[in-house]
Amino acid sequence: MGDGNALGIFAKAFLVKPPKILGIQLRPFSAYHALVLQMLESPFLAGERPVTIEDLLTGILVCSEGYKANLRAYLRFQNSRLSKTIWALRLLFRNTDQARLDFAEYVRTYLAAPSYWMKDDQRMSKVPYPFRISVSILENIGSMRPEDVWDMGLTLAACYKACIDETHGADLADKEIAEMEQKLGLQLDRIEASMNKIAPEETADNTEERG
Protein backbone atom coordinates (compact mmCIF):
# COMPACT_ATOMS: atom_id res chain seq x y z
CA MET A 1 0.00 0.00 0.00
CA GLY A 2 2.50 2.59 1.12
CA ASP A 3 5.06 4.16 -1.15
CA GLY A 4 8.34 5.56 0.11
CA ASN A 5 8.13 8.41 -2.39
CA ALA A 6 5.23 10.42 -0.96
CA LEU A 7 5.45 13.08 -3.68
CA GLY A 8 5.18 10.37 -6.33
CA ILE A 9 1.99 9.04 -4.76
CA PHE A 10 0.42 12.50 -4.64
CA ALA A 11 1.23 13.04 -8.32
CA LYS A 12 -0.02 9.57 -9.19
CA ALA A 13 -3.34 10.32 -7.48
CA PHE A 14 -4.10 12.87 -10.18
CA LEU A 15 -2.44 11.20 -13.17
CA VAL A 16 -3.62 7.58 -13.00
CA LYS A 17 -6.51 6.78 -15.34
CA PRO A 18 -8.81 3.75 -15.09
CA PRO A 19 -8.57 1.18 -17.90
CA LYS A 20 -11.11 -0.39 -20.22
CA ILE A 21 -11.41 -4.15 -19.65
CA LEU A 22 -13.43 -6.52 -21.85
CA GLY A 23 -14.77 -3.47 -23.65
CA ILE A 24 -16.12 -1.86 -20.45
CA GLN A 25 -14.72 1.47 -19.27
CA LEU A 26 -14.00 1.35 -15.55
CA ARG A 27 -14.24 4.30 -13.18
CA PRO A 28 -11.46 5.24 -10.74
CA PHE A 29 -11.38 2.49 -8.11
CA SER A 30 -13.03 4.20 -5.16
CA ALA A 31 -13.87 3.63 -1.50
CA TYR A 32 -17.37 2.68 -2.69
CA HIS A 33 -15.99 0.01 -5.03
CA ALA A 34 -13.67 -1.31 -2.33
CA LEU A 35 -16.52 -1.57 0.17
CA VAL A 36 -18.82 -3.40 -2.28
CA LEU A 37 -16.13 -5.87 -3.33
CA GLN A 38 -15.27 -6.49 0.32
CA MET A 39 -18.96 -7.14 1.00
CA LEU A 40 -19.08 -9.58 -1.94
CA GLU A 41 -15.86 -11.25 -0.68
CA SER A 42 -14.11 -10.65 -3.97
CA PRO A 43 -10.81 -12.54 -4.27
CA PHE A 44 -9.36 -9.43 -5.94
CA LEU A 45 -9.26 -7.94 -2.44
CA ALA A 46 -9.12 -11.01 -0.22
CA GLY A 47 -7.08 -13.28 -2.50
CA GLU A 48 -8.09 -16.37 -0.57
CA ARG A 49 -9.38 -18.41 -3.51
CA PRO A 50 -8.88 -18.66 -7.27
CA VAL A 51 -10.41 -15.87 -9.36
CA THR A 52 -13.33 -17.11 -11.47
CA ILE A 53 -14.96 -15.58 -14.54
CA GLU A 54 -17.91 -14.52 -12.37
CA ASP A 55 -15.52 -12.77 -9.96
CA LEU A 56 -14.05 -10.88 -12.91
CA LEU A 57 -17.45 -9.86 -14.29
CA THR A 58 -18.64 -8.83 -10.84
CA GLY A 59 -15.59 -6.61 -10.41
CA ILE A 60 -15.98 -5.04 -13.85
CA LEU A 61 -19.70 -4.36 -13.44
CA VAL A 62 -19.32 -2.92 -9.93
CA CYS A 63 -16.38 -0.72 -10.91
CA SER A 64 -17.96 0.51 -14.14
CA GLU A 65 -20.54 2.51 -12.18
CA GLY A 66 -20.49 5.03 -9.36
CA TYR A 67 -22.08 5.42 -5.96
CA LYS A 68 -25.44 6.70 -7.24
CA ALA A 69 -25.98 3.77 -9.63
CA ASN A 70 -26.81 1.46 -6.68
CA LEU A 71 -25.16 -1.55 -8.36
CA ARG A 72 -27.55 -1.34 -11.31
CA ALA A 73 -25.28 -3.14 -13.81
CA TYR A 74 -24.25 -5.84 -11.33
CA LEU A 75 -27.83 -6.57 -10.24
CA ARG A 76 -29.00 -6.66 -13.86
CA PHE A 77 -26.35 -9.30 -14.57
CA GLN A 78 -27.29 -11.33 -11.49
CA ASN A 79 -31.04 -11.26 -12.13
CA SER A 80 -31.31 -11.39 -15.92
CA ARG A 81 -30.80 -14.53 -18.01
CA LEU A 82 -30.57 -12.35 -21.11
CA SER A 83 -27.75 -10.33 -19.57
CA LYS A 84 -25.84 -13.50 -18.69
CA THR A 85 -26.35 -14.86 -22.21
CA ILE A 86 -25.05 -11.64 -23.74
CA TRP A 87 -21.99 -11.75 -21.53
CA ALA A 88 -21.37 -15.42 -22.35
CA LEU A 89 -21.36 -14.57 -26.07
CA ARG A 90 -19.14 -11.55 -25.50
CA LEU A 91 -16.55 -13.68 -23.68
CA LEU A 92 -16.30 -16.36 -26.38
CA PHE A 93 -13.48 -14.60 -28.20
CA ARG A 94 -11.95 -12.66 -25.34
CA ASN A 95 -8.75 -13.38 -23.43
CA THR A 96 -10.29 -13.69 -19.99
CA ASP A 97 -7.02 -14.77 -18.37
CA GLN A 98 -5.41 -11.47 -19.36
CA ALA A 99 -8.53 -9.60 -18.28
CA ARG A 100 -8.18 -11.06 -14.79
CA LEU A 101 -4.59 -9.91 -14.60
CA ASP A 102 -5.56 -6.46 -15.88
CA PHE A 103 -8.31 -6.09 -13.29
CA ALA A 104 -6.00 -7.17 -10.46
CA GLU A 105 -3.46 -4.59 -11.62
CA TYR A 106 -6.19 -1.93 -11.76
CA VAL A 107 -7.09 -2.61 -8.11
CA ARG A 108 -3.43 -2.70 -7.11
CA THR A 109 -2.78 0.69 -8.73
CA TYR A 110 -5.57 2.42 -6.84
CA LEU A 111 -4.61 0.93 -3.48
CA ALA A 112 -1.41 2.99 -3.43
CA ALA A 113 -1.30 5.61 -0.68
CA PRO A 114 1.24 7.66 1.30
CA SER A 115 2.97 6.07 4.29
CA TYR A 116 2.67 7.89 7.60
CA TRP A 117 2.60 7.34 11.35
CA MET A 118 0.05 8.77 13.78
CA LYS A 119 1.96 10.19 16.74
CA ASP A 120 -0.37 9.26 19.55
CA ASP A 121 -2.55 6.24 18.84
CA GLN A 122 -1.07 3.27 16.98
CA ARG A 123 -4.02 0.93 17.50
CA MET A 124 -5.41 -0.83 14.45
CA SER A 125 -8.87 0.47 13.55
CA LYS A 126 -11.71 -2.04 13.29
CA VAL A 127 -13.66 0.26 10.94
CA PRO A 128 -13.46 -0.85 7.26
CA TYR A 129 -10.89 1.42 5.61
CA PRO A 130 -13.27 2.69 2.86
CA PHE A 131 -15.53 4.08 5.59
CA ARG A 132 -12.60 5.43 7.60
CA ILE A 133 -11.18 7.35 4.63
CA SER A 134 -14.54 8.65 3.43
CA VAL A 135 -15.81 9.79 6.83
CA SER A 136 -12.52 11.55 7.56
CA ILE A 137 -12.79 13.54 4.31
CA LEU A 138 -16.46 14.38 4.84
CA GLU A 139 -15.79 15.58 8.38
CA ASN A 140 -12.92 17.83 7.36
CA ILE A 141 -13.85 19.14 3.89
CA GLY A 142 -17.28 20.68 4.20
CA SER A 143 -17.85 21.26 0.49
CA MET A 144 -17.62 17.55 -0.36
CA ARG A 145 -20.84 15.63 -1.00
CA PRO A 146 -21.02 11.95 0.04
CA GLU A 147 -21.30 10.79 -3.58
CA ASP A 148 -18.20 12.85 -4.51
CA VAL A 149 -16.15 11.18 -1.80
CA TRP A 150 -17.41 7.65 -2.41
CA ASP A 151 -16.69 8.00 -6.17
CA MET A 152 -13.22 9.48 -5.67
CA GLY A 153 -10.25 7.38 -6.76
CA LEU A 154 -8.97 5.58 -3.68
CA THR A 155 -5.40 6.82 -4.08
CA LEU A 156 -6.60 10.42 -4.24
CA ALA A 157 -8.87 9.87 -1.23
CA ALA A 158 -5.95 8.41 0.73
CA CYS A 159 -3.85 11.47 -0.15
CA TYR A 160 -6.58 13.77 1.14
CA LYS A 161 -6.75 11.74 4.35
CA ALA A 162 -2.97 11.90 4.73
CA CYS A 163 -3.14 15.71 4.53
CA ILE A 164 -5.96 15.77 7.07
CA ASP A 165 -4.10 13.43 9.43
CA GLU A 166 -0.93 15.51 9.13
CA THR A 167 -2.79 18.57 10.37
CA HIS A 168 -3.86 16.47 13.37
CA GLY A 169 -0.33 15.38 14.25
CA ALA A 170 0.60 12.59 11.85
CA ASP A 171 4.06 12.49 10.25
CA LEU A 172 4.38 11.58 6.59
CA ALA A 173 7.11 8.96 6.48
CA ASP A 174 9.49 7.63 3.85
CA LYS A 175 10.24 4.23 5.34
CA GLU A 176 7.92 3.44 8.23
CA ILE A 177 4.88 1.24 7.70
CA ALA A 178 1.65 3.04 8.55
CA GLU A 179 -1.54 1.54 9.90
CA MET A 180 -3.25 1.50 6.51
CA GLU A 181 -0.11 0.14 4.89
CA GLN A 182 -0.12 -2.80 7.27
CA LYS A 183 -3.71 -3.63 6.41
CA LEU A 184 -3.69 -2.96 2.65
CA GLY A 185 -0.15 -4.19 2.13
CA LEU A 186 -1.38 -7.63 3.12
CA GLN A 187 -4.18 -7.29 0.57
CA LEU A 188 -1.66 -6.37 -2.12
CA ASP A 189 0.25 -9.56 -1.35
CA ARG A 190 -3.00 -11.49 -1.69
CA ILE A 191 -3.76 -9.80 -5.02
CA GLU A 192 -0.30 -10.78 -6.21
CA ALA A 193 -1.09 -14.39 -5.32
CA SER A 194 -4.55 -14.27 -6.88
CA MET A 195 -3.13 -13.05 -10.20
CA ASN A 196 -1.65 -16.54 -10.62
CA LYS A 197 -4.69 -18.36 -9.25
CA ILE A 198 -7.03 -19.26 -12.09
CA ALA A 199 -9.65 -21.90 -11.39
CA PRO A 200 -8.37 -25.21 -12.88
CA GLU A 201 -11.68 -26.15 -14.48
CA GLU A 202 -11.85 -22.80 -16.30
CA THR A 203 -8.31 -23.16 -17.57
CA ALA A 204 -9.19 -26.56 -18.99
CA ASP A 205 -12.32 -25.22 -20.63
CA ASN A 206 -10.41 -22.34 -22.21
CA THR A 207 -7.77 -24.73 -23.53
CA GLU A 208 -10.40 -26.94 -25.14
CA GLU A 209 -12.18 -23.98 -26.73
CA ARG A 210 -8.98 -22.55 -28.17
CA GLY A 211 -7.91 -25.95 -29.39
ABEGO torsion letter per residue (X at the ends): XBBABAAAAAAAAAABBBBBBGGBBBBBBBAAAAAAAAAAGBAAAAGABBBBAAAAAAAAAAAABBAAAGGAAAAAAAABAAAAAAAAAAAAABBAAAAAAAAAAAAAAAABBBBBBBAABABBBABBAAAAAAAAAAAABAABBAAAAAABBAAAAAAAAAAAAAAAGBBBBAABBBAAAAAAAAAAAAAAAAAABBBAAAAAAAAAAAX
